[in-house]
Each structure stands twice: as C-alpha cells, then as structure tokens.
Amino acid sequence: MIAPTAQASEELAKKYSCLACHQVDKKLVGPAYQDVAAKYKGQADAAAKLSAEVAAGAGTEAKGHPKTKASPDEIKTIVAWVLTQ
C-alpha cells in the first residue's frame, strides 16, 4: 500500500468532521493536533494508542466525543497525519 499524502490524510479528517472540533495549530472544542502530536511524541506505541482512542470515541469523558464512522485503515491514516504535526 502506498502511503497517503498529507493532503489526502487531511481530506479524510475533513470527511469525518474531525476538523469541526480540532485544528492543526489551535484548540477549538478539542486539542490542536500539534498538541496531540506533542503529547504522544517519543512513544513507540503512539499510533496504536491514539488509533484505539479515536475508534472507541476518544475524549468521551470530555463532552461526549462522537464515535467515528471511519474505517480502521482510515483512522490509522488520520492518526499518522496528526502525529506528524
């Protein structure tokens, strides 16, 4: 499988309305993606942990983050993009 481009990954985030609550460089309802990337920086299992959180409806303790309709592969793509911020 060819790795998706940053633009394609951002398009997936838009498709699933991730950007309605998150921005790359500033907090909206949820944390900025740059802050998420900083939180997970240096963690070998960061992508797996964050993917699991997103799939389960991450942040449910904080105002009921909706469970995504994205497929597991799409979640992995979005998470990989987020972690590059």
Biopython code that builds the backbone (N, CA, C, O; Angstrom):
import numpy as np
from Bio.PDB.StructureBuilder import StructureBuilder

atoms = [
    (1, "MET", "N", (0.845, -1.185, 0.000)),
    (1, "MET", "CA", (0.000, 0.000, 0.000)),
    (1, "MET", "C", (0.887, 1.244, 0.000)),
    (1, "MET", "O", (1.853, 1.329, 0.757)),
    (2, "ILE", "N", (0.550, 2.199, -0.850)),
    (2, "ILE", "CA", (1.290, 3.449, -0.918)),
    (2, "ILE", "C", (0.804, 4.363, 0.201)),
    (2, "ILE", "O", (-0.398, 4.492, 0.435)),
    (3, "ALA", "N", (1.753, 4.994, 0.888)),
    (3, "ALA", "CA", (1.387, 5.894, 1.976)),
    (3, "ALA", "C", (0.611, 7.080, 1.425)),
    (3, "ALA", "O", (0.989, 7.656, 0.404)),
    (4, "PRO", "N", (-0.483, 7.449, 2.105)),
    (4, "PRO", "CA", (-1.258, 8.594, 1.640)),
    (4, "PRO", "C", (-0.500, 9.894, 1.844)),
    (4, "PRO", "O", (0.327, 10.013, 2.748)),
    (5, "THR", "N", (-0.789, 10.853, 1.001)),
    (5, "THR", "CA", (-0.159, 12.162, 1.135)),
    (5, "THR", "C", (-0.791, 12.903, 2.309)),
    (5, "THR", "O", (-1.860, 12.536, 2.796)),
    (6, "ALA", "N", (-0.106, 13.948, 2.748)),
    (6, "ALA", "CA", (-0.646, 14.774, 3.827)),
    (6, "ALA", "C", (-1.984, 15.361, 3.411)),
    (6, "ALA", "O", (-2.902, 15.445, 4.228)),
    (7, "GLN", "N", (-2.110, 15.767, 2.160)),
    (7, "GLN", "CA", (-3.365, 16.349, 1.689)),
    (7, "GLN", "C", (-4.486, 15.315, 1.745)),
    (7, "GLN", "O", (-5.597, 15.630, 2.170)),
    (8, "ALA", "N", (-4.205, 14.086, 1.321)),
    (8, "ALA", "CA", (-5.219, 13.038, 1.363)),
    (8, "ALA", "C", (-5.619, 12.739, 2.800)),
    (8, "ALA", "O", (-6.792, 12.496, 3.082)),
    (9, "SER", "N", (-4.651, 12.756, 3.705)),
    (9, "SER", "CA", (-4.939, 12.497, 5.106)),
    (9, "SER", "C", (-5.795, 13.610, 5.700)),
    (9, "SER", "O", (-6.729, 13.345, 6.457)),
    (10, "GLU", "N", (-5.477, 14.841, 5.360)),
    (10, "GLU", "CA", (-6.281, 15.974, 5.835)),
    (10, "GLU", "C", (-7.693, 15.898, 5.258)),
    (10, "GLU", "O", (-8.661, 16.240, 5.937)),
    (11, "GLU", "N", (-7.811, 15.454, 4.016)),
    (11, "GLU", "CA", (-9.129, 15.299, 3.402)),
    (11, "GLU", "C", (-9.970, 14.269, 4.166)),
    (11, "GLU", "O", (-11.175, 14.456, 4.334)),
    (12, "LEU", "N", (-9.345, 13.195, 4.623)),
    (12, "LEU", "CA", (-10.067, 12.221, 5.441)),
    (12, "LEU", "C", (-10.549, 12.857, 6.745)),
    (12, "LEU", "O", (-11.676, 12.618, 7.177)),
    (13, "ALA", "N", (-9.696, 13.662, 7.367)),
    (13, "ALA", "CA", (-10.083, 14.351, 8.601)),
    (13, "ALA", "C", (-11.277, 15.265, 8.342)),
    (13, "ALA", "O", (-12.167, 15.382, 9.184)),
    (14, "LYS", "N", (-11.295, 15.906, 7.189)),
    (14, "LYS", "CA", (-12.435, 16.756, 6.832)),
    (14, "LYS", "C", (-13.676, 15.903, 6.572)),
    (14, "LYS", "O", (-14.774, 16.240, 7.016)),
    (15, "LYS", "N", (-13.493, 14.803, 5.856)),
    (15, "LYS", "CA", (-14.614, 13.926, 5.501)),
    (15, "LYS", "C", (-15.357, 13.449, 6.749)),
    (15, "LYS", "O", (-16.585, 13.364, 6.749)),
    (16, "TYR", "N", (-14.624, 13.142, 7.794)),
    (16, "TYR", "CA", (-15.238, 12.622, 9.016)),
    (16, "TYR", "C", (-15.448, 13.704, 10.079)),
    (16, "TYR", "O", (-15.650, 13.401, 11.255)),
    (17, "SER", "N", (-15.397, 14.956, 9.652)),
    (17, "SER", "CA", (-15.697, 16.117, 10.508)),
    (17, "SER", "C", (-14.760, 16.271, 11.696)),
    (17, "SER", "O", (-15.128, 16.904, 12.686)),
    (18, "CYS", "N", (-13.578, 15.718, 11.624)),
    (18, "CYS", "CA", (-12.597, 15.870, 12.703)),
    (18, "CYS", "C", (-12.242, 17.346, 12.892)),
    (18, "CYS", "O", (-12.030, 17.816, 14.009)),
    (19, "LEU", "N", (-12.185, 18.066, 11.758)),
    (19, "LEU", "CA", (-11.759, 19.464, 11.804)),
    (19, "LEU", "C", (-12.858, 20.396, 12.305)),
    (19, "LEU", "O", (-12.638, 21.601, 12.431)),
    (20, "ALA", "N", (-14.023, 19.857, 12.588)),
    (20, "ALA", "CA", (-15.075, 20.665, 13.197)),
    (20, "ALA", "C", (-14.719, 20.978, 14.654)),
    (20, "ALA", "O", (-15.136, 22.001, 15.197)),
    (21, "CYS", "N", (-13.957, 20.098, 15.269)),
    (21, "CYS", "CA", (-13.586, 20.272, 16.683)),
    (21, "CYS", "C", (-12.089, 20.449, 16.904)),
    (21, "CYS", "O", (-11.672, 20.953, 17.947)),
    (22, "HIS", "N", (-11.279, 20.038, 15.936)),
    (22, "HIS", "CA", (-9.822, 20.113, 16.061)),
    (22, "HIS", "C", (-9.239, 20.926, 14.914)),
    (22, "HIS", "O", (-9.735, 20.861, 13.789)),
    (23, "GLN", "N", (-8.201, 21.684, 15.190)),
    (23, "GLN", "CA", (-7.425, 22.376, 14.173)),
    (23, "GLN", "C", (-5.970, 21.943, 14.329)),
    (23, "GLN", "O", (-5.595, 21.393, 15.365)),
    (24, "VAL", "N", (-5.176, 22.180, 13.339)),
    (24, "VAL", "CA", (-3.776, 21.785, 13.405)),
    (24, "VAL", "C", (-3.040, 22.559, 14.489)),
    (24, "VAL", "O", (-2.295, 21.980, 15.280)),
    (25, "ASP", "N", (-3.252, 23.870, 14.522)),
    (25, "ASP", "CA", (-2.411, 24.713, 15.371)),
    (25, "ASP", "C", (-3.122, 25.477, 16.481)),
    (25, "ASP", "O", (-2.505, 26.298, 17.160)),
    (26, "LYS", "N", (-4.412, 25.216, 16.671)),
    (26, "LYS", "CA", (-5.107, 25.897, 17.765)),
    (26, "LYS", "C", (-6.227, 25.032, 18.318)),
    (26, "LYS", "O", (-6.824, 24.225, 17.605)),
    (27, "LYS", "N", (-6.498, 25.215, 19.596)),
    (27, "LYS", "CA", (-7.560, 24.483, 20.273)),
    (27, "LYS", "C", (-8.911, 25.041, 19.844)),
    (27, "LYS", "O", (-9.102, 26.256, 19.795)),
    (28, "LEU", "N", (-9.824, 24.166, 19.541)),
    (28, "LEU", "CA", (-11.219, 24.547, 19.329)),
    (28, "LEU", "C", (-11.998, 23.884, 20.456)),
    (28, "LEU", "O", (-11.807, 24.228, 21.623)),
    (29, "VAL", "N", (-12.858, 22.953, 20.129)),
    (29, "VAL", "CA", (-13.541, 22.153, 21.138)),
    (29, "VAL", "C", (-12.550, 21.151, 21.720)),
    (29, "VAL", "O", (-12.495, 20.937, 22.931)),
    (30, "GLY", "N", (-11.772, 20.545, 20.834)),
    (30, "GLY", "CA", (-10.746, 19.593, 21.235)),
    (30, "GLY", "C", (-9.367, 20.196, 21.070)),
    (30, "GLY", "O", (-9.230, 21.313, 20.570)),
    (31, "PRO", "N", (-8.345, 19.467, 21.485)),
    (31, "PRO", "CA", (-6.975, 19.992, 21.408)),
    (31, "PRO", "C", (-6.482, 20.145, 19.969)),
    (31, "PRO", "O", (-6.962, 19.473, 19.056)),
    (32, "ALA", "N", (-5.524, 21.035, 19.793)),
    (32, "ALA", "CA", (-4.874, 21.200, 18.495)),
    (32, "ALA", "C", (-4.105, 19.927, 18.167)),
    (32, "ALA", "O", (-3.580, 19.264, 19.062)),
    (33, "TYR", "N", (-4.042, 19.592, 16.895)),
    (33, "TYR", "CA", (-3.301, 18.397, 16.501)),
    (33, "TYR", "C", (-1.824, 18.504, 16.850)),
    (33, "TYR", "O", (-1.184, 17.491, 17.135)),
    (34, "GLN", "N", (-1.274, 19.711, 16.833)),
    (34, "GLN", "CA", (0.116, 19.882, 17.253)),
    (34, "GLN", "C", (0.284, 19.483, 18.719)),
    (34, "GLN", "O", (1.306, 18.906, 19.091)),
    (35, "ASP", "N", (-0.704, 19.784, 19.546)),
    (35, "ASP", "CA", (-0.643, 19.410, 20.962)),
    (35, "ASP", "C", (-0.795, 17.906, 21.143)),
    (35, "ASP", "O", (-0.154, 17.308, 22.007)),
    (36, "VAL", "N", (-1.635, 17.306, 20.332)),
    (36, "VAL", "CA", (-1.798, 15.841, 20.381)),
    (36, "VAL", "C", (-0.479, 15.176, 19.991)),
    (36, "VAL", "O", (-0.027, 14.242, 20.653)),
    (37, "ALA", "N", (0.134, 15.664, 18.909)),
    (37, "ALA", "CA", (1.416, 15.098, 18.464)),
    (37, "ALA", "C", (2.479, 15.249, 19.545)),
    (37, "ALA", "O", (3.268, 14.333, 19.772)),
    (38, "ALA", "N", (2.503, 16.406, 20.216)),
    (38, "ALA", "CA", (3.480, 16.632, 21.284)),
    (38, "ALA", "C", (3.247, 15.682, 22.453)),
    (38, "ALA", "O", (4.201, 15.183, 23.048)),
    (39, "LYS", "N", (1.986, 15.432, 22.781)),
    (39, "LYS", "CA", (1.650, 14.527, 23.888)),
    (39, "LYS", "C", (2.182, 13.114, 23.637)),
    (39, "LYS", "O", (2.659, 12.450, 24.558)),
    (40, "TYR", "N", (2.098, 12.667, 22.393)),
    (40, "TYR", "CA", (2.490, 11.302, 22.056)),
    (40, "TYR", "C", (3.927, 11.178, 21.553)),
    (40, "TYR", "O", (4.391, 10.070, 21.281)),
    (41, "LYS", "N", (4.629, 12.293, 21.427)),
    (41, "LYS", "CA", (5.990, 12.279, 20.898)),
    (41, "LYS", "C", (6.884, 11.327, 21.697)),
    (41, "LYS", "O", (6.887, 11.338, 22.928)),
    (42, "GLY", "N", (7.633, 10.512, 20.973)),
    (42, "GLY", "CA", (8.582, 9.611, 21.603)),
    (42, "GLY", "C", (7.982, 8.306, 22.101)),
    (42, "GLY", "O", (8.715, 7.440, 22.577)),
    (43, "GLN", "N", (6.686, 8.147, 22.004)),
    (43, "GLN", "CA", (6.043, 6.905, 22.439)),
    (43, "GLN", "C", (6.001, 5.928, 21.263)),
    (43, "GLN", "O", (5.406, 6.216, 20.225)),
    (44, "ALA", "N", (6.626, 4.798, 21.436)),
    (44, "ALA", "CA", (6.710, 3.810, 20.354)),
    (44, "ALA", "C", (5.332, 3.322, 19.903)),
    (44, "ALA", "O", (5.134, 3.002, 18.731)),
    (45, "ASP", "N", (4.400, 3.269, 20.825)),
    (45, "ASP", "CA", (3.066, 2.765, 20.506)),
    (45, "ASP", "C", (2.046, 3.889, 20.313)),
    (45, "ASP", "O", (0.842, 3.659, 20.432)),
    (46, "ALA", "N", (2.515, 5.094, 20.019)),
    (46, "ALA", "CA", (1.635, 6.261, 19.905)),
    (46, "ALA", "C", (0.526, 6.059, 18.882)),
    (46, "ALA", "O", (-0.638, 6.327, 19.177)),
    (47, "ALA", "N", (0.866, 5.592, 17.689)),
    (47, "ALA", "CA", (-0.142, 5.434, 16.638)),
    (47, "ALA", "C", (-1.203, 4.419, 17.042)),
    (47, "ALA", "O", (-2.393, 4.640, 16.817)),
    (48, "ALA", "N", (-0.785, 3.325, 17.629)),
    (48, "ALA", "CA", (-1.743, 2.300, 18.047)),
    (48, "ALA", "C", (-2.640, 2.813, 19.175)),
    (48, "ALA", "O", (-3.851, 2.589, 19.158)),
    (49, "LYS", "N", (-2.045, 3.500, 20.155)),
    (49, "LYS", "CA", (-2.836, 4.031, 21.273)),
    (49, "LYS", "C", (-3.850, 5.067, 20.790)),
    (49, "LYS", "O", (-5.024, 5.016, 21.157)),
    (50, "LEU", "N", (-3.389, 6.000, 19.969)),
    (50, "LEU", "CA", (-4.275, 7.057, 19.500)),
    (50, "LEU", "C", (-5.351, 6.496, 18.567)),
    (50, "LEU", "O", (-6.503, 6.927, 18.622)),
    (51, "SER", "N", (-4.989, 5.556, 17.727)),
    (51, "SER", "CA", (-5.984, 4.927, 16.846)),
    (51, "SER", "C", (-7.075, 4.241, 17.652)),
    (51, "SER", "O", (-8.255, 4.338, 17.315)),
    (52, "ALA", "N", (-6.685, 3.552, 18.710)),
    (52, "ALA", "CA", (-7.667, 2.879, 19.566)),
    (52, "ALA", "C", (-8.577, 3.894, 20.255)),
    (52, "ALA", "O", (-9.781, 3.667, 20.380)),
    (53, "GLU", "N", (-8.008, 5.003, 20.698)),
    (53, "GLU", "CA", (-8.815, 6.041, 21.344)),
    (53, "GLU", "C", (-9.820, 6.638, 20.369)),
    (53, "GLU", "O", (-10.988, 6.827, 20.709)),
    (54, "VAL", "N", (-9.368, 6.930, 19.168)),
    (54, "VAL", "CA", (-10.256, 7.511, 18.162)),
    (54, "VAL", "C", (-11.368, 6.519, 17.816)),
    (54, "VAL", "O", (-12.537, 6.898, 17.749)),
    (55, "ALA", "N", (-11.016, 5.269, 17.598)),
    (55, "ALA", "CA", (-12.000, 4.251, 17.234)),
    (55, "ALA", "C", (-13.052, 4.056, 18.322)),
    (55, "ALA", "O", (-14.220, 3.800, 18.028)),
    (56, "ALA", "N", (-12.634, 4.179, 19.573)),
    (56, "ALA", "CA", (-13.551, 3.978, 20.696)),
    (56, "ALA", "C", (-14.391, 5.207, 21.003)),
    (56, "ALA", "O", (-15.329, 5.139, 21.797)),
    (57, "GLY", "N", (-14.057, 6.328, 20.380)),
    (57, "GLY", "CA", (-14.751, 7.572, 20.704)),
    (57, "GLY", "C", (-13.940, 8.331, 21.736)),
    (57, "GLY", "O", (-14.421, 8.618, 22.833)),
    (58, "ALA", "N", (-12.722, 8.648, 21.381)),
    (58, "ALA", "CA", (-11.783, 9.320, 22.285)),
    (58, "ALA", "C", (-12.405, 10.543, 22.920)),
    (58, "ALA", "O", (-13.220, 11.227, 22.301)),
    (59, "GLY", "N", (-12.029, 10.815, 24.133)),
    (59, "GLY", "CA", (-12.491, 12.010, 24.803)),
    (59, "GLY", "C", (-13.916, 11.916, 25.305)),
    (59, "GLY", "O", (-14.533, 12.941, 25.594)),
    (60, "THR", "N", (-14.451, 10.721, 25.414)),
    (60, "THR", "CA", (-15.839, 10.599, 25.848)),
    (60, "THR", "C", (-16.054, 11.225, 27.218)),
    (60, "THR", "O", (-17.163, 11.637, 27.555)),
    (61, "GLU", "N", (-14.985, 11.292, 28.003)),
    (61, "GLU", "CA", (-15.100, 11.938, 29.302)),
    (61, "GLU", "C", (-15.202, 13.451, 29.165)),
    (61, "GLU", "O", (-15.578, 14.145, 30.109)),
    (62, "ALA", "N", (-14.866, 13.953, 27.992)),
    (62, "ALA", "CA", (-14.896, 15.395, 27.756)),
    (62, "ALA", "C", (-15.973, 15.734, 26.731)),
    (62, "ALA", "O", (-15.687, 15.857, 25.540)),
    (63, "LYS", "N", (-17.179, 15.881, 27.184)),
    (63, "LYS", "CA", (-18.302, 16.325, 26.354)),
    (63, "LYS", "C", (-18.694, 15.348, 25.256)),
    (63, "LYS", "O", (-19.171, 15.772, 24.204)),
    (64, "GLY", "N", (-18.510, 14.075, 25.469)),
    (64, "GLY", "CA", (-19.018, 13.060, 24.563)),
    (64, "GLY", "C", (-18.508, 13.107, 23.139)),
    (64, "GLY", "O", (-19.279, 13.347, 22.210)),
    (65, "HIS", "N", (-17.236, 12.884, 22.959)),
    (65, "HIS", "CA", (-16.654, 12.819, 21.613)),
    (65, "HIS", "C", (-17.394, 11.747, 20.829)),
    (65, "HIS", "O", (-17.550, 10.628, 21.316)),
    (66, "PRO", "N", (-17.852, 12.066, 19.627)),
    (66, "PRO", "CA", (-18.600, 11.074, 18.857)),
    (66, "PRO", "C", (-17.718, 9.935, 18.357)),
    (66, "PRO", "O", (-16.545, 10.131, 18.036)),
    (67, "LYS", "N", (-18.294, 8.766, 18.300)),
    (67, "LYS", "CA", (-17.584, 7.624, 17.725)),
    (67, "LYS", "C", (-17.543, 7.818, 16.213)),
    (67, "LYS", "O", (-18.564, 8.104, 15.589)),
    (68, "THR", "N", (-16.377, 7.662, 15.640)),
    (68, "THR", "CA", (-16.210, 7.919, 14.207)),
    (68, "THR", "C", (-16.787, 6.798, 13.357)),
    (68, "THR", "O", (-16.896, 5.652, 13.792)),
    (69, "LYS", "N", (-17.147, 7.154, 12.153)),
    (69, "LYS", "CA", (-17.601, 6.168, 11.169)),
    (69, "LYS", "C", (-16.453, 5.763, 10.244)),
    (69, "LYS", "O", (-16.650, 4.970, 9.323)),
    (70, "ALA", "N", (-15.273, 6.294, 10.481)),
    (70, "ALA", "CA", (-14.107, 5.963, 9.662)),
    (70, "ALA", "C", (-13.721, 4.501, 9.874)),
    (70, "ALA", "O", (-13.891, 3.947, 10.960)),
    (71, "SER", "N", (-13.205, 3.901, 8.826)),
    (71, "SER", "CA", (-12.736, 2.513, 8.913)),
    (71, "SER", "C", (-11.434, 2.472, 9.714)),
    (71, "SER", "O", (-10.788, 3.505, 9.893)),
    (72, "PRO", "N", (-11.046, 1.304, 10.191)),
    (72, "PRO", "CA", (-9.765, 1.202, 10.908)),
    (72, "PRO", "C", (-8.580, 1.712, 10.084)),
    (72, "PRO", "O", (-7.691, 2.363, 10.632)),
    (73, "ASP", "N", (-8.552, 1.428, 8.784)),
    (73, "ASP", "CA", (-7.456, 1.916, 7.941)),
    (73, "ASP", "C", (-7.494, 3.434, 7.804)),
    (73, "ASP", "O", (-6.451, 4.087, 7.799)),
    (74, "GLU", "N", (-8.697, 3.995, 7.692)),
    (74, "GLU", "CA", (-8.814, 5.446, 7.604)),
    (74, "GLU", "C", (-8.380, 6.110, 8.913)),
    (74, "GLU", "O", (-7.735, 7.159, 8.898)),
    (75, "ILE", "N", (-8.731, 5.501, 10.031)),
    (75, "ILE", "CA", (-8.312, 6.027, 11.332)),
    (75, "ILE", "C", (-6.790, 6.030, 11.416)),
    (75, "ILE", "O", (-6.198, 7.015, 11.857)),
    (76, "LYS", "N", (-6.157, 4.945, 11.001)),
    (76, "LYS", "CA", (-4.695, 4.869, 11.026)),
    (76, "LYS", "C", (-4.071, 5.962, 10.165)),
    (76, "LYS", "O", (-3.055, 6.549, 10.539)),
    (77, "THR", "N", (-4.675, 6.231, 9.023)),
    (77, "THR", "CA", (-4.179, 7.271, 8.123)),
    (77, "THR", "C", (-4.289, 8.649, 8.775)),
    (77, "THR", "O", (-3.340, 9.433, 8.747)),
    (78, "ILE", "N", (-5.436, 8.933, 9.355)),
    (78, "ILE", "CA", (-5.649, 10.220, 10.010)),
    (78, "ILE", "C", (-4.690, 10.374, 11.191)),
    (78, "ILE", "O", (-4.077, 11.427, 11.366)),
    (79, "VAL", "N", (-4.565, 9.330, 11.989)),
    (79, "VAL", "CA", (-3.684, 9.379, 13.164)),
    (79, "VAL", "C", (-2.225, 9.600, 12.741)),
    (79, "VAL", "O", (-1.511, 10.387, 13.363)),
    (80, "ALA", "N", (-1.786, 8.909, 11.689)),
    (80, "ALA", "CA", (-0.406, 9.103, 11.213)),
    (80, "ALA", "C", (-0.195, 10.556, 10.826)),
    (80, "ALA", "O", (0.858, 11.126, 11.114)),
    (81, "TRP", "N", (-1.179, 11.161, 10.178)),
    (81, "TRP", "CA", (-1.081, 12.568, 9.790)),
    (81, "TRP", "C", (-1.041, 13.462, 11.025)),
    (81, "TRP", "O", (-0.216, 14.372, 11.101)),
    (82, "VAL", "N", (-1.918, 13.216, 11.987)),
    (82, "VAL", "CA", (-1.953, 14.017, 13.211)),
    (82, "VAL", "C", (-0.590, 13.966, 13.907)),
    (82, "VAL", "O", (-0.084, 14.988, 14.370)),
    (83, "LEU", "N", (-0.010, 12.788, 13.976)),
    (83, "LEU", "CA", (1.272, 12.635, 14.697)),
    (83, "LEU", "C", (2.444, 13.301, 13.990)),
    (83, "LEU", "O", (3.521, 13.430, 14.574)),
    (84, "THR", "N", (2.254, 13.728, 12.742)),
    (84, "THR", "CA", (3.321, 14.449, 12.044)),
    (84, "THR", "C", (3.251, 15.953, 12.252)),
    (84, "THR", "O", (4.121, 16.685, 11.780)),
    (85, "GLN", "N", (2.256, 16.405, 12.933)),
    (85, "GLN", "CA", (2.073, 17.867, 13.112)),
    (85, "GLN", "C", (3.087, 18.434, 14.065)),
    (85, "GLN", "O", (3.082, 19.636, 14.329)),
]
sb = StructureBuilder()
sb.init_structure("model")
sb.init_model(0)
sb.init_chain("A")
sb.init_seg("    ")
for serial, (resi, resn, name, xyz) in enumerate(atoms, 1):
    if name == "N":
        sb.init_residue(resn, " ", resi, " ")
    sb.init_atom(name, np.array(xyz, "f"), 0.0, 1.0, " ", f" {name:<3s}", serial, name[0])
structure = sb.get_structure()
